[in-house]
Amino acid sequence: MEAVVDISILDSDGVSIDDVMLFRKKIYTSFEEKQKLEKEVEKSRQAVSSSRDASKKKALCQGLGIGLWLLGRTKEAVEALKEAKTRKAVAYYLGKCYEELGEYDKALECLERFKKEGAKDFRLEMDLVGVKRKAGMLKEALKRVEQFSKAHGEEAELHYQWGCCLEDAGEYIDAMSHYEKTLELDPEHPGAHFRIAYNYDLEGEDDKAVEYYEKCEVLSPTYTNVFINLGTLYEDRGDYEKAVACFEAVLRADPDNEKAYLYLKDTRSALNMYYDEERIKAKDRESEVLNIPISDFELSVRSKNCLERMNIATLKDLTLVTETDLLSYKNFGETSLNEIKSVLTQKGLSLGQALDRARSLLDVSGESAGWVEMLEHTLDGLELSSRTLKVLEKMGLNNIGELVCMSEEELLSHKSIKGGHLEEIKEKLGLHDLRLKGDEKAAE
């Protein structure tokens, strides 16, 4: 069973990197653990504000800074850690923060200072390799990796950093080999999953890219670039809902991420457009079927003559009459009825279908089909304000029937619909004895 890491250890000058990284993994893969840490960080912030003991305050600043770094709030973490920069452990986490902020010279200075103070850790050496590579010191970084390859040839992090160096040097095939070796040694290494996914992404192998991005997403939910890239691929595939979820995840972790905000806005527009197109296509398909003439089907002469006398010319006309209506007509018997029902079944329809649907919407009784026509009227018939009418048309609603199929919750889920619009819609529907789906008050 995985050890539980107590947050109080973050204040300790002797806190180990391994314990912090274990804690990091826990909050990266557990929303509940992240929530707990957020609460503890706020308590720590309050403790820092109220502390009057200089030594204790530095320790509290260290714990607060590390906690903020774990939560991905890097800039805040730097400010807290700088208040405790004389403490040995702080140099390492300040270095990691500066690396994430792209300030590589400061990152190297902090990590080298941590090393000079006696830290001898393979992870630290690999951190230094990573920062040197990002700072443009590629040859030095690659040389350092090769020096460690004999003693640490079975360490996943060594092969990951080696792969990153080779990728920066343009040796992509060899880089991919080292990333694959990384996953062989550590199948849950998010960095290797991301680099493999990214390279497949560049090569246009979208399916493989998505596969590795999704693995990385599970292993490291706070990996911002994963969600940005995965969301973009989902959007290209037409999986708009998944794309929206990715960009929303980025904004939860980083509310000021402009790229994620713009991508989310565009994807939501595409999603709404997609739904509108699907709704129109579905309606067109249904109209095509309903408008099929009765003459297209092989019916008996008696059945055809009866339907003709009843002014029933299309399948739509049949959905507006009941069995009782047909059987009550002179010379129309059970044989003709079964013929008609068979034709409708072939097309996924039934007698009285339109009446049943309309009754469920309007909550009325009776056999008359006159009021069904009301549902097919355009929204203009409700005499709504031009602003409300425009909002409903943007949502793809074309007639009264489509509107009454919507509930209050469904309408309000669209950002364009406000409370004032909703009240006007309900008022105008009420004047025609209509109501929104699920609105019991209007039905009373």
N, C-alpha and C positions, 0 to 999 in steps of 0.2 A: 504493500500500500504506500502511495506517495506521501512523503512527509509534509506536514502542514507547517508553513512558514509564518511565524509570528511577526507582525508588522513592527513591533517594538524593537526588533533587532536592527532596523534601519538606522536607529540613532547611534548605534555602537560604532566606535572607531575601528573595531576589529571585525566588522561585518564582512563576511566572505562574498566574493563575486559569485561563487556557485549558488549560495543561498538566495542572493538577489535574483539571479537568472532563473532559479527554480520558481521564485515568486512571480517573476515576469511571465513565465510560461503558463502559470496557473491563471493569471488574470487575462492573458491573451486568449485563452480557450474557455473561459467561464465568465459569463455576464454577471453572475451573482458575486463572484470573487471581485470583479472590477467594481461593482457597486459598493461592496464592503470597503475596498481600498479608498474609494472616493469619500466615503463618510469619515474614515480614519484620517485622511489627508486634511479635511476641513477641521477636524478636532486638533490636529497637529498645528494648523495655521493659527488657530485661536490660542493654543498653548505658547506659540512663538510670540504672539502679540502681548500676552500677559506676563511672560517671563521677565524677571529682573536680574537673574543670575547670568552673567556673561558666558560662563563656561557651559552652563546647561542650555542657554539659548543657542549656542553654536551647534550643540548636539541635536537640538530640536530642528534647527535649520537644515542640518544634514538629512535627517529623516524625512522632513517635508520635501526637500529637493529631490531625493531619490524617489519618493512616492509620486511626485509630479512627473518625473521622467518616466516612471513605469506607466503612467496614465497617458503618456504622449503629449503632455503639456510642457514642451521643451523650454520655451522662452521663460515661463514662470519658474521652471526648475533651475535654470541658470541663476536667476535673481536670488533664489533661496540658497543655493549652494555657494554663491560668492560670499555670503555672510558667514560661511564656515570654511573658507578656502584653506585655512591653516591646518585643518584636520586631515590626516593622512588619507582616509578613504575617499574624501571629497574629490581629490584630484582625478581619480578614475572616472567618476560620474560626470564631472565637469567636462572631461575630455570627450565622453560619449555624447554629451549634449552639444558641444561645439561641432562634433563630427556631423550630427544630424542637421545642424543649422548651416553646414557648408563652410564653417570657419576652421579650415584644416590646420592652419599654422597654430592656432590656439589649442586645438585638439591635441596636436603632437606635443606641444609644450606641457600640457597637463599630464598626458600619458607617460611621457619620458620622466617627468618629475615623480610620478607614482612609482615608476620602475626604479629610479635612483634611491627612493626611500626604502628599498628592500623587497619590493614585490617581485617574486619570481613565479610567473604563472604562464603556462602555454597560451591560455586564452588572451592574456594581455599582449603577448608577442604577436598573435594573429590580429588583434585589434590594431596594433601599430602597423602591421603590414597593410591592413585595409585602409587606414588613414593616409599612409604614404602613397599608396596607389592613387587614391582620390586627389591627393595634393600634387600629382604629376610626377612623383618619384617612382615611376614604374620599374625601372631597372633595379633599383635598390630593394623594392618590395619583392620582386620576383627572386632576387638573389637570396633574400632572407627566407623565403618559403622553401627554396631548394636546400638551404642549410638545415632546415628543420625536418626535411623529408625522411632522413635516415632514422632519426629517433622517434618521429611521430607519423610514420607512414600509414598508420591505421587510424588516424584521427580525422573525423569527418570535416572539421573546421579547416584543417590544413588543405584538403583537396578543394574545399569551397573557395578559399582565398586564392589558391593556385589557379583555379578555373577563372576567377574574376580577373586575375593578372593577365592570363592568356587571352581572355576575351578583349581586354583593353589593348592588347598587342595585336589584335586582329586575327589570332589563331583560334577561330571559332570551333573547329572540329575537335581540337585537343581540349578546349575549354569545356565543351559538352561532355567529353569523356570524364573529366574531373568532377563535373556536377553529378554525373551518373554514379561515380564512385562515392561521392558524398552521400547520396541517397541509399547506396548499398550499405554504408556504414551507419547511417542515421536516416531511416525512412521518413522521419518527421522534421527534417531540416527545411524550414520555410524559405530560407534564402535560396537554396538550390532549386526548389520547386519554382520559385519566382523566376530565376535566371533561365531555366530550361523553357518555361512558359513564354517568357519574353522573346527568346530566340526563335521559338516556333512561330510566335506572333509576327516577328519581322519577316520570316520566310513565307508567310501566308498560309501556314498549316494551322488553320483556325481551330479545328477539332482537337488537335493535340495541345494547342495553347490553352484552350478552355479547360481541358482535363487537368493540366498542371496548375493553372490559376485556381481552380476549384479546390484542389488539394491544399494549396497554400492558404486559401481563404479559411478553410477549416482549422488549419494549424496555427494561423496567426491572423485573427479577425481584425486586428488594428493595422495591418499592413496596407496603408493607404493606396499605394501604387497598384496593388493587386486589384482592389475594387474599381479603380479608375479604368485599368486596362481590360478587366473582365467585363465591366459594364459596357465598354465600347464594343467588345466582341459580341456580347448579347444583343446589343442594339443592331449591329450589322446583320445578325441572324434573324432579327425580327422578334426576339424574345424581350419585348419592351418592359414587361413587368419585372423580370429578373434584372434588367438594366437599371430600372428605377430603384430597386432594392439596393443595388451596389452603390449608386451615387448617394442615396440616403444614408447608408452606413458610413461613408466618408464624412458626410456633414455632421453626423452624430459625434464622431471623433474629433472633427476639425470644422466647426461651424463657419469659419472664415475662408474655407477652401473655395476660391473663386472658380477654378476649373470644374470642380464637382458640381457647383451651383449651376453653372452654364450648361453642363452636360445634362443635369437633371431636368432643367427647364426644357431643353430641346427634346429630351426623351419623352417627357410627359406630353408634349405637344404631338409627338409622333404616335404615342399610345392612344391619345384621344382620337387622332385622325384614323388610326387603325380600327378602333372600335366603331367609329362612324361609318367607315367603309364596309366593315363586316355587317353592320346593321342594315346598311343600304343593300348590300349583296343578298343578305338573307331575305329582306323584304321583296327584292326583285324576284328571287327564286320562288317565293311563296306566291307572288302575284302571277308569275308565269303559269304555275300549276292551277291556281284558282280560275284563271281566264281560259283554260282549255275548254273548247266547245263540247257539248254533250255528243254532237254528231261525230266526233272523232272516235267514239267507242262503239263496239258492236253490240247494240242493244236490240231487243225484239221490237217489232213494228209497234206493238201495243204500248210498250214502255215509252218509246220515242214520241208517239202521238199524244200520250197523256202528259208528258213533260212539256211538249210544245204548247198544248192547250193551257197549261198552268204558267206559261211564260218563263219556264226554266230552261235557260240556254247554255249555262256554263256550270262548272263544278262549284264555283262560288255561290251560285243560286241554290245549289243543293245543300250547302252548309247553312243556309238561312231558313230551311224548312225541317220539320220533324217527321218521324215515322207516322205520327197521327195525321199530320197535314196531308201526306201522300195517300195513306190508306182511306182517308175520308173522301178522296176524289173518285168520281164515277169510273168504273172499269179498271181501277188500279188495285191489283191484288198482291198477295204475298210473293208470288213468283217475280213480279216486276220489282217489288221492294228489295228482294234478295239480289236481283241483278244490279240495282242501283248501289246497294251497300257494297257489293263486290268491287265495282268500279272505284268507289271512293277509297276503299281499303288499299287498293293498289297504289294510290297516290298519298297514302298516309292521312286521309281525311275521314270525316264521318258526318252523318246527317245531324243537323242542328249544332254543329261545332261552333259556328260564329255566334249563335245565340247563347250557348253555354259560356263562352268566353266573355261576352258582353255582360251577361248576368253577374258573373263573378266580379267584374270591374265595377258595375253600377249598383250591385246589390238589389236588383229588382226581380220581380217574378212576372210570369205571363209568357204567352207564346208569340206575341206580336213582334215583328222584326223592324217596325218603324223606327224605334229609338236606336237601333243598331247603327243606322246611317249617321247618327249624331257623332259617333266615334270617328267616322272617317272625315269629318269636317276639318279644315285647316285650323291652326291656332288663332287665326284672325277672327274666327267666330266668337272667341271669348272676350274680344275687345280689351286685350291687355295693353299696357303702356308699351310704347315703342322700345324702351330700354329692356323691359322684361321679355318681350317677344324676341328681341335680338339675342339675348342670352340663351333662350330655349332653342332657337334655331342653330346657334353655335354648338349646342350639345347634340345636334342631329335630330331633334324632335320635330316632326312635320305635321302631325295631326293630334286631335284631342285624345284619340285612343291610345297613342304612344305616351302622352302625358299622364293619363290616369293609371298607366301601368307602373309609374314611378312612385316610390314612397318618399316621405319627407327626408329620410336619412340619405336615400340615393340622390335626391336633388342637391342636398346640402354638401354632399361629398365632392361636388364640382365647385372649384374655387370661385367661379363667376357668380354662383347663386348666393345671394345674401338673404338675411331674414326678411327684409322688406319685399324682395321678389316673391318669397315663399308665401307671405301673407296675402299678397295680391293674387297669386295663382289660386290659393284656396278660396279666396273671396269670390273670384270670377267663376270658378267651378261650381261653387255653392249656388250661384244664381241660376245654374242649369241643372240643379239637383245631381251634380257630379262630385266626386271626391278622389283624392289620391289613394293609392294602394295602402291599405292598413290604417287609413284614417277613419276610425269608428265614429268619431263625433259628427263628422259630416254626413254619415249614413243615418243617424238617428232622426 
